[in-house]
Every structure is written in structure tokens, then in C-alpha cells.
Amino acid sequence: MEGADLQLATEVAGRYFGRPAESVVPIVGLGSVNLVFVAASAGQEIVVRVSTAADASRGEAFFQKERWCIEQAARAGVPGPEVLDVGVWRERPFMLQTLLPGGNGETLPSAEIHVWHELGCYARLTHSVRVDGFGETLDRFLYGESNADWRIFAEYNRSSLTEGDELLTLNVYTREQRPGLQQLFHEMRETEYKFGLAHGDLSLRNTIVDESGKVSLLDWGSAEAHIVPHYDLVHILCHHAPDSLVVQAFLSGYGMDATEFARLLPQIQALALMKALDLTRWAIDRCPERIEELAENAAEEVKDWFGA
């Protein structure tokens, strides 16, 4: 974070307040895509989120997506911040939100089980939000045909499993495993799923817990129109490696019993596998510095699937 970023946040806050901000304090550790500040003036405090210079070109579209998600989630009954404004200032996209009272869920270990239970409740509510398409941008939420768009995505991943596939060179999978992956992705393409609004990053750090125990959900930047409940469960199981108590708390909040979870688990694991391979292909095309990391993750998913 540079002085110019702080100056930008100060200007944006002052524009909203209609007077100079009395203080603007950066909040560190809340992500690499956006810079986050708390600004205050005359007893009013707001959150100022500004895209990094590197992500400025797509930042406004993602902030508009977040605004839509926050508003839809609120209508469904999920507590969260109110979006005060979204715009562009000095060619840098920004979003202003209300500052919620309480502490970050990640800093409150005694509340962990309670928070995960509430996240399960919120996931069930947001998964009921209608989406028309499939993907991560707002236009994919509002337009398209979810099952048809999913089939296109699944077929892309199936048809990419060729003899000359770069993932073979990266040792993500072997030639002997290729037919099994092709068959799996074919079956996934033909499966009829339920689609809805998935948060994409359900975690303790994306919550605020107030003194009464009320949990509010933050940061919809990773949200997608996707298969539910599978997509959010992929993130939880793969990125958090939760213990059984956390899983039970989330499922209890969601209203899913152990039998239903066991039935869905193979589908969830298959989606995690496809996502891992797809992310590696994304890195090859657009983010070469992450190829090694994502290829290693994908190789682990393949090993787990084939029991290697």
C-alpha cells in the first residue's frame, strides 16, 4: 500500500461525507485484490474499498457484482453491510460500505462453531437466490441458461484432456488416468444440477460477530452463479480442511443431515477435481506465476480421486 492509495481513499471518503475525513486508517490483511480503509468524520465511520492499481480495469464490474450479491443476500435474510456507493475516482474503482460493529470471526476462536453454524444458515438462504446463467460475473448471474452454460464449461474441461495437454507435461495427471477423467467429466456434463448464488469464500475471516452473537457476512468478490450447495462446500472442504465439529455445525445450519451429505460428497469431490484442473489451465493462459502452485494442487486432487 502506497501513500497515493491512502490519499485516494481520503478523497473518496471526503466526497461521500461532504467534508474532509478526520481519519482514514488502512485495514491490513483483508485481501490482495482490494485495499480496505476505515474512514471517519463527525462521528460517522464507513468502510472504503479501493481496487489495486493492477486490478483497476475490472474492479468496478466486480464491485457492482458485490453490490448485487449483498442486496440479494439481504433480501434473503443474510446480515451484511449496506453498500453506500460504487464508482470510479481518478481511474480507480471504489466501494463504500457501512462499518459493522463487532470483531472479525477469525479473531474469535470461542465463537468458531457458532459462526460456522450461522454460515450454514446463510449458505442455504443465498443458494435459494435465483441465477439465470453460470459464472463469476454479474452478467452471468442475470443472463444465460444455467444448465446449458454448465455443460459448455464441463465439455471444455473434458475436451481439453488431449494427448498434447499441457497438464500432462506438468504431471497433473497421467496418460493412464486420462480415460477415467474423460468419463468422469462426461458424466458431470450430463448431470442435472441445482444452480444458485454461491458466496465462493465462506470463512471465519469473512464474518463480523457483534456482542449479541449476530454474525454478518462480508466480501462477495468470489461469488459465482454455480452448482449449489456443491460449490461452497468445495471451498470449505478444500481450503479449510475443517474438523468434524465444524462440518457438523455448517451442515446443521444448512439443514442437511449426514446421509444427504454422504450422498453429495462424491459429486463435491468431482467438482473440486474439475475446478482444480480448470484453474491450472487459467494460470497457463493468464497467470504464469501461479502455474506451479495450482498444478501441484490439481495433482493432489487427481491423486485423491484415483486413490493414488
C-alpha positions as CSV (number, residue, x, y, z in Angstrom):
1,M,0.0,0.0,0.0
2,E,1.4,3.4,-1.0
3,G,0.7,6.9,0.1
4,A,-1.2,7.6,-3.1
5,D,-3.6,4.8,-2.2
6,L,-4.3,6.4,1.2
7,Q,-4.7,9.8,-0.5
8,L,-7.2,8.3,-2.9
9,A,-9.2,6.7,-0.1
10,T,-9.2,10.0,1.8
11,E,-10.5,11.9,-1.3
12,V,-13.3,9.3,-1.9
13,A,-14.3,9.4,1.8
14,G,-14.4,13.2,1.8
15,R,-16.5,13.2,-1.3
16,Y,-19.1,11.0,0.5
17,F,-19.0,12.8,3.8
18,G,-19.2,16.2,2.0
19,R,-16.4,17.4,4.2
20,P,-12.8,16.3,4.8
21,A,-12.4,12.9,6.5
22,E,-10.9,13.3,10.0
23,S,-9.1,10.0,9.8
24,V,-8.5,7.2,7.3
25,V,-7.0,4.1,8.6
26,P,-5.9,1.1,6.4
27,I,-7.0,-2.3,7.4
28,V,-4.3,-4.8,6.6
29,G,-4.7,-8.5,5.7
30,L,-8.2,-8.4,4.1
31,G,-7.1,-9.5,0.6
32,S,-4.8,-8.7,-2.3
33,V,-7.4,-7.6,-4.8
34,N,-8.7,-4.6,-2.9
35,L,-7.3,-2.1,-0.4
36,V,-9.5,-1.6,2.6
37,F,-9.8,1.5,4.9
38,V,-12.0,2.8,7.7
39,A,-12.7,6.5,7.3
40,A,-14.3,8.7,10.0
41,S,-15.8,12.2,10.1
42,A,-18.1,13.9,12.6
43,G,-18.8,10.6,14.4
44,Q,-19.7,8.7,11.2
45,E,-17.5,5.7,10.2
46,I,-17.5,4.0,6.8
47,V,-15.5,1.3,5.0
48,V,-13.7,2.4,1.9
49,R,-12.6,-0.4,-0.5
50,V,-10.4,0.6,-3.5
51,S,-9.2,-1.7,-6.3
52,T,-5.4,-2.1,-6.5
53,A,-3.8,-0.4,-9.5
54,A,-3.3,-3.8,-11.1
55,D,-7.0,-4.7,-10.8
56,A,-8.4,-1.3,-11.7
57,S,-9.6,-2.4,-15.1
58,R,-12.0,-5.0,-13.8
59,G,-12.6,-3.6,-10.3
60,E,-15.8,-1.6,-10.9
61,A,-17.5,-4.6,-12.5
62,F,-16.6,-6.8,-9.5
63,F,-17.8,-4.1,-7.1
64,Q,-21.1,-3.9,-9.0
65,K,-21.3,-7.7,-8.7
66,E,-20.7,-7.5,-4.9
67,R,-23.4,-4.8,-4.6
68,W,-25.9,-7.1,-6.3
69,C,-24.9,-10.1,-4.2
70,I,-25.1,-8.1,-0.9
71,E,-28.5,-6.8,-1.8
72,Q,-29.9,-10.2,-2.9
73,A,-28.4,-11.9,0.2
74,A,-30.0,-9.2,2.4
75,R,-33.4,-9.8,0.8
76,A,-33.0,-13.5,1.5
77,G,-32.3,-12.7,5.2
78,V,-28.5,-12.7,5.4
79,P,-27.0,-9.9,7.5
80,G,-24.2,-7.9,6.0
81,P,-23.0,-4.3,5.3
82,E,-25.0,-1.8,3.4
83,V,-23.5,-0.6,0.2
84,L,-23.4,3.2,0.2
85,D,-21.8,3.9,-3.2
86,V,-19.9,2.3,-6.0
87,G,-17.9,4.3,-8.6
88,V,-14.6,5.3,-10.0
89,W,-12.3,8.1,-8.7
90,R,-9.1,9.0,-10.5
91,E,-9.5,5.9,-12.7
92,R,-9.6,3.6,-9.6
93,P,-12.9,1.8,-8.8
94,F,-14.2,2.1,-5.2
95,M,-17.0,0.8,-3.0
96,L,-18.3,2.4,0.2
97,Q,-20.0,0.3,2.9
98,T,-21.3,0.8,6.3
99,L,-18.9,-0.2,9.1
100,L,-20.4,-3.1,11.1
101,P,-19.9,-3.3,14.9
102,G,-18.1,-6.3,16.3
103,G,-15.0,-8.4,15.8
104,N,-13.7,-10.4,12.8
105,G,-14.8,-14.1,13.2
106,E,-11.2,-15.3,12.6
107,T,-10.1,-13.5,15.8
108,L,-12.8,-15.1,18.0
109,P,-11.9,-18.8,18.5
110,S,-14.6,-19.3,21.1
111,A,-17.2,-18.4,18.5
112,E,-15.9,-20.7,15.8
113,I,-18.7,-23.4,15.9
114,H,-21.4,-20.8,16.3
115,V,-20.1,-18.8,13.3
116,W,-19.9,-21.9,11.1
117,H,-23.4,-22.9,12.1
118,E,-24.6,-19.4,11.0
119,L,-22.6,-19.7,7.8
120,G,-24.5,-22.9,7.0
121,C,-27.8,-21.0,7.6
122,Y,-26.7,-18.2,5.3
123,A,-25.5,-20.5,2.6
124,R,-28.9,-22.2,2.5
125,L,-30.5,-18.7,2.1
126,T,-28.2,-17.4,-0.6
127,H,-28.3,-20.7,-2.5
128,S,-32.0,-20.0,-3.0
129,V,-31.3,-16.8,-4.8
130,R,-32.2,-17.2,-8.5
131,V,-29.4,-17.0,-11.1
132,D,-30.0,-17.4,-14.8
133,G,-26.6,-18.3,-16.0
134,F,-23.3,-19.8,-14.8
135,G,-20.0,-18.0,-14.0
136,E,-18.4,-15.3,-11.9
137,T,-19.5,-12.0,-13.5
138,L,-22.7,-10.2,-12.9
139,D,-23.9,-10.7,-16.5
140,R,-23.6,-14.5,-16.0
141,F,-25.8,-14.1,-12.9
142,L,-28.5,-12.3,-14.8
143,Y,-28.4,-13.8,-18.3
144,G,-28.0,-17.2,-19.9
145,E,-29.2,-20.7,-19.1
146,S,-27.5,-22.3,-16.2
147,N,-27.6,-26.0,-17.2
148,A,-26.6,-25.2,-20.8
149,D,-23.8,-22.9,-19.7
150,W,-22.6,-25.6,-17.2
151,R,-22.5,-28.2,-20.0
152,I,-20.3,-25.8,-22.1
153,F,-17.9,-25.4,-19.2
154,A,-17.8,-29.2,-18.4
155,E,-17.3,-30.0,-22.1
156,Y,-14.4,-27.6,-22.3
157,N,-12.7,-29.4,-19.4
158,R,-13.4,-32.8,-20.9
159,S,-12.3,-31.9,-24.4
160,S,-9.1,-30.4,-23.0
161,L,-7.9,-33.8,-21.9
162,T,-5.9,-34.5,-25.1
163,E,-2.7,-36.3,-25.9
164,G,-1.0,-32.9,-26.1
165,D,-2.5,-31.5,-22.9
166,E,0.0,-29.2,-21.0
167,L,-1.3,-30.7,-17.8
168,L,0.3,-34.0,-18.7
169,T,3.7,-32.2,-19.0
170,L,3.0,-30.6,-15.6
171,N,2.4,-34.1,-14.1
172,V,-1.1,-33.1,-13.0
173,Y,-2.4,-36.5,-14.3
174,T,-1.0,-39.4,-16.3
175,R,-2.0,-40.8,-19.7
176,E,-3.3,-43.9,-17.9
177,Q,-5.7,-41.7,-15.9
178,R,-6.9,-39.7,-18.9
179,P,-9.8,-42.0,-19.9
180,G,-11.1,-42.1,-16.4
181,L,-11.1,-38.3,-16.2
182,Q,-12.7,-38.0,-19.6
183,Q,-15.5,-40.4,-18.5
184,L,-16.0,-38.5,-15.2
185,F,-16.2,-35.1,-16.9
186,H,-18.6,-36.5,-19.5
187,E,-20.9,-37.8,-16.6
188,M,-20.7,-34.4,-14.9
189,R,-21.6,-32.7,-18.1
190,E,-24.8,-34.8,-18.4
191,T,-25.9,-34.4,-14.8
192,E,-28.7,-32.1,-13.9
193,Y,-27.8,-29.8,-11.0
194,K,-29.4,-27.1,-9.0
195,F,-27.9,-23.6,-9.5
196,G,-27.9,-20.6,-7.3
197,L,-25.9,-17.8,-5.8
198,A,-22.7,-19.2,-4.2
199,H,-20.6,-17.0,-1.9
200,G,-17.4,-18.7,-3.0
201,D,-15.3,-17.8,0.1
202,L,-17.3,-18.8,3.2
203,S,-14.8,-18.5,6.0
204,L,-14.4,-17.0,9.5
205,R,-12.4,-14.1,8.2
206,N,-15.3,-13.0,6.0
207,T,-17.6,-12.5,9.1
208,I,-18.2,-9.9,11.7
209,V,-19.6,-11.0,15.1
210,D,-21.2,-8.4,17.3
211,E,-21.7,-8.5,21.1
212,S,-25.0,-10.3,20.8
213,G,-23.5,-13.1,18.7
214,K,-25.1,-11.9,15.5
215,V,-22.9,-12.9,12.5
216,S,-22.7,-10.7,9.4
217,L,-21.3,-12.0,6.1
218,L,-18.7,-10.0,4.1
219,D,-16.8,-10.0,0.8
220,W,-18.7,-11.3,-2.2
221,G,-15.8,-10.8,-4.6
222,S,-15.5,-14.6,-5.2
223,A,-19.2,-15.2,-5.6
224,E,-20.4,-17.2,-8.6
225,A,-23.6,-18.5,-10.2
226,H,-22.8,-22.1,-9.7
227,I,-23.9,-25.6,-8.6
228,V,-25.4,-25.4,-5.1
229,P,-24.6,-26.5,-2.4
230,H,-21.6,-28.1,-4.0
231,Y,-19.5,-25.1,-5.0
232,D,-19.4,-23.5,-1.5
233,L,-18.7,-26.9,0.1
234,V,-15.8,-27.4,-2.3
235,H,-14.2,-24.2,-1.0
236,I,-14.9,-25.1,2.7
237,L,-13.6,-28.7,2.4
238,C,-10.6,-27.9,0.2
239,H,-9.4,-24.6,1.6
240,H,-10.1,-25.0,5.3
241,A,-9.7,-28.8,5.9
242,P,-12.3,-28.4,8.7
243,D,-12.6,-30.9,11.5
244,S,-15.8,-32.9,12.1
245,L,-17.3,-30.4,14.5
246,V,-17.0,-27.6,12.0
247,V,-18.6,-29.7,9.2
248,Q,-21.4,-30.8,11.5
249,A,-22.0,-27.1,12.6
250,F,-22.2,-26.0,9.0
251,L,-24.4,-28.9,7.9
252,S,-26.7,-28.3,10.9
253,G,-27.1,-24.7,10.0
254,Y,-27.7,-25.6,6.3
255,G,-30.3,-28.2,7.3
256,M,-28.5,-31.1,5.7
257,D,-28.2,-34.4,7.5
258,A,-25.2,-36.8,7.4
259,T,-27.0,-39.1,4.9
260,E,-27.6,-36.3,2.4
261,F,-24.0,-35.0,2.8
262,A,-22.6,-38.5,2.2
263,R,-24.7,-38.8,-1.0
264,L,-23.4,-35.5,-2.3
265,L,-19.8,-36.0,-1.3
266,P,-18.7,-37.8,-4.5
267,Q,-20.2,-35.0,-6.6
268,I,-18.5,-32.4,-4.4
269,Q,-15.1,-34.2,-4.8
270,A,-15.6,-34.5,-8.5
271,L,-16.3,-30.7,-8.8
272,A,-13.2,-30.0,-6.7
273,L,-11.2,-32.0,-9.2
274,M,-12.6,-30.3,-12.3
275,K,-12.1,-26.9,-10.7
276,A,-8.5,-27.6,-9.8
277,L,-7.7,-28.6,-13.4
278,D,-9.6,-25.7,-14.8
279,L,-7.7,-23.3,-12.5
280,T,-4.4,-24.7,-13.7
281,R,-5.5,-24.0,-17.3
282,W,-6.4,-20.5,-16.3
283,A,-3.0,-20.0,-14.9
284,I,-1.3,-21.3,-18.1
285,D,-3.3,-18.7,-20.1
286,R,-3.4,-15.7,-17.8
287,C,-1.3,-16.1,-14.6
288,P,2.0,-17.9,-15.3
289,E,3.4,-17.1,-11.8
290,R,0.8,-19.4,-10.3
291,I,1.2,-22.4,-12.6
292,E,3.4,-24.4,-10.3
293,E,1.2,-23.8,-7.2
294,L,-2.0,-24.7,-9.0
295,A,-0.6,-27.6,-10.9
296,E,0.6,-29.1,-7.6
297,N,-2.9,-28.6,-6.0
298,A,-4.5,-30.2,-9.1
299,A,-2.2,-33.2,-8.9
300,E,-3.2,-33.7,-5.3
301,E,-6.9,-33.7,-6.3
302,V,-6.2,-36.3,-9.0
303,K,-4.3,-38.5,-6.6
304,D,-7.1,-38.3,-4.1
305,W,-9.7,-39.1,-6.7
306,F,-7.9,-42.2,-8.0
307,G,-6.7,-43.2,-4.6
308,A,-3.0,-43.0,-5.7
